[in-house]
Amino acid sequence: MHVERPELFTLEQVSLVIDGRAILDDVNEHLHDGVATAVAGPSGSGKSTLLRLLNRLAEPTSGRVLFRGTDVRDLDVLELRRRAVLVAQRPVALTSDVSDEVRVAAPQLTDDDVRRLLERVSLDPDDHLGRDPGSLSGGELQRLCLARALAVDPEVLLLDEPTSALDPRSADAVDTVIRSLVASGLAVVLVSHDVLRAGRVADDIRVLHDGRVTARGPASSLDLEHELLNPPTDGHVHEVDDLRRHGDAHLPHDHPTDLTPEQP
């Protein structure tokens, strides 16, 4: 017997129009708990806007967004943003000390809590505590921002192009952390213009073109490069049955947790 994974976010007839241009156009999607879902597509397709709708950093022109069955407009916005934490595309440090950075939104954390959070994102506490975040590499700073987000114990991480500014080796390290977090039970929704990298990290994927979803399904079952380069022109959505949403399916993930660094 298959057990359906609970829905995390539901988008119902969501559209967003700015200055007469449809950024998102009648999006209807169900994003499930306990998996990594990627929204991939070319620049300007509406990916980041869709992500920002999930915790009300943007508002739709029409339609509605539900979080665990409740309209996000009926939730306290600060509570929503602690439950669904967005990590921006370019990591920005807010303090001059790694420990203080982790504690930005959770000042009650003990030293042991900070060490555990650093370990959770594969930063060695002995090497990083006491350092200025400005001295870290881009990949290390991105992982520190993930630790800062995890400090509030979110239900889902919303990641906006988490590896776009990183070299391949640093990007692989961040990807490995994302897969580890999902394996621990945390849901992740990420957006990426790199559809092939998104397919290596995500369980489920949505391909977006011109504000409309053109393909959806398990990342391992979609021909992602084809979907990116050949969007349908008739409004049809290429849909592959999403077996990963079933809690007892335990489909093997085609991409190892310890990703092999890309060759330069």
N, C-alpha and C positions, 0 to 999 in steps of 0.2 A: 504493500500500500504506500502510495506516494503522499508525502506531506508537503503541501504548498508552503513555500517560504512566505512570511508575511510581507505585505507591501509596505515599503518605507515612504516613498513619495508617489503621489498620483497627480498627473497633470491632465486636466480636463479642458479640452478646447481652448488651450492657452495661446493667445496672440499678443504681440507687443508691437506697436507702431510708433515710430519716432519720426517726426517731420515728414509724415506721409509715406515713410518706408517701413515695410513689414520686416522687423528684425526676427520675429518668430511668427509662424503662420499656422494656426489651428493644430497645435501640438497636443497629442493624446498619448500619454506614456505611463507605464507602471514600472517603477524602479524598486527592486526587492532588497530585503534586509540580508545581511550576512554575506554579501558578495561585493566584488569590485565591479562597478558599472562604468564604462567609458562612454563619453559622448565625443565622437571624433568627426572631423571634417575640415575642409579648407578654412583659411583665415576669412573672417567676415560671414561665416555661416550661421552665427548666433549661439555658438557653444557656450562662451563665457556668460552671455546674457542669461541663457537657460540656467546655468549653475547659480547665478546670483538670485534668480527667482526663488530658489529652494529655501533660502533663509532670509528672504525679503530685503536683500540689498538692491533689488529691483522689483517693480510691481507690473503685472500684466495689464494690458489695455482691456482685455476681456478673458473670460475663462477663470479657472481657479486652480490653486496648488494645494494639495492635501499632504500633511505629514502625519503618518500613522493614522490616517482616516479623519483628521481634523483640519479644517481650512486654516492655513497658516495665518490668515488675518484675524482668526479668533484666538491665537496664542500670543502671549506676551513676547514682544520681539526680542528682548534681551535673553529670555529663557530659550527661545527658538535658536538664537545664535550661539548659545552654549551647548545646546543639544546637537546642532548641525553647524560645525565650525568650518569656516572657509579659510583656506591657506592660499594666499595670493601667488600670482605667477612669479614675481621676483621677491625673494626673501629679504625682509627688512628687519634689522635688529632694533629693538626699542630701548635697550639698556647697554651698559658698558661691561657687563659681567655675565658669563654663561648661566650661573645659578640664578641671578636676578631675572634673566631672560625667560627661563623656564617658569618662574614664579609670577610673571606679569599679571596673569588673570587668576592666579591661585597662590596668594601670598602665604597661605597657611601650610604649604608643603614643607615637610621636614627635609633635612639633608639627605636622608635615605630615600625619600620619595623622589628627589631630584636625581639622585644617582640611578634609580630604577628607570626613570623616564629616559635618561640619556642612553642607558643600555638598551632600552626598547627600540631606539632608533639607530642603534649600532654606533653610538659615540662613546668612547672609553672615558668614563668619568675621571680617571686618574690623569688622562691627557688633556681634558677639556675644562674641568672645573678651575675657576680662577682666571680663565682667559677672557680677553675682550672678544665678543662675537665678531668685531671688525677684523680680527686676525685670522678668521676661519676661511677655508676655501668655500667656493659657491655651493658645492655639494654638502659640505658640513653645515653651512648656515641653513640650507634648506631642511636638513634633518633636524637642526635645532629648532626651527620654526614648527616642524611636526611635533617635537617634544612639547613645545609651548602650547600647541593646540590640544595635545593629549592630556595636558595638566588639568583641564576642566572636565575630564571624563566624558567626552562627547559620545553620542550614539552613532554619529556618522561624520566622516571627514569629507569636505568638499574641496577638491584640489584643482586649482586653475593652472593648467599647463605646468605641472610640477617639475618637469625636467627640461623645458624648452631652452633655458639659458645655460645649461650645463654641458660639459664635455661628455663624450660617451661613457667613460668609466664612472664619472660621478653620477650620471643619469642612471646607470645600472645599479649603483649602490642605493639610490633613492627607490628605484623600482623594487629592489629586494626588500627594503623596509616596508613598502606598501603591501607586498604579498605577505610578509610576516604579520602585519597588522590584521589583514583580512583573515589569515589562518587562525588568528586568536579570537575571531568572532566580530571584529569591528567592520561595519559597512563603510565603503568608500565610493564616492562618485567623483570621477575625474574627467577633465576635458583635455583634448590634445589635438593639434593639427597633424601630428605624426601618427597616422592610423595604424601603421605596422607596430610601432612601439606600444601604442594603446592596446593592440591585440595581444601583445606578449604579457601585459600586466593584468588585463581585465578578464573577468569571467564572462560578463555580458557586455554587449556593445550596441550603441545607437550611432548610425551615421547620419549626419546632418548636412543638408545643402540648402542654401538660401532660406534658412529659417524653417525648413520642413524636414521631418525624419524620413529618410529614404530607405533605410535598412535597419533591422534589429534582429538580435539573436545571440547565441553563444559565440564568443570571439573565435573559438576554435572551428566553428562551422561556417563562418562567412568568408568569402573571398574578398578580403578587406581592400586590397589594392584595386580590384575591379570595381567594388562599390564606390570607392573614392573617385575614380576616374570616369565612371560611367553611370552617373545618377539617372534614374528614370525620369522621363519628361512628361509622363501622363498622370503624375500624382500617386502612382502605385508605390507601396512600401514592400520591399523584399523582406519577408519575415521567415526566420528559421525557428522551429519549435524550441523553446528555451527550457531544456531539461535541467539546467543548473539551478532553476528556481525551486526544484524539488529537494527538500532537505535530506532525503535518504538516497538521492541518485548517486552521489559521490563519484561523479564523472572525473576521470583523471585529467588534471590540468596539463595541457600540452607543453607548457613552458615551465622549466624548473624554477624553484624559488631562488636558487643561487644562480642568477643569470650570468652567462658568459659575456664579458665585456666585448663590445663591438670592436672590430678592427678599424683603425684610422683610415 
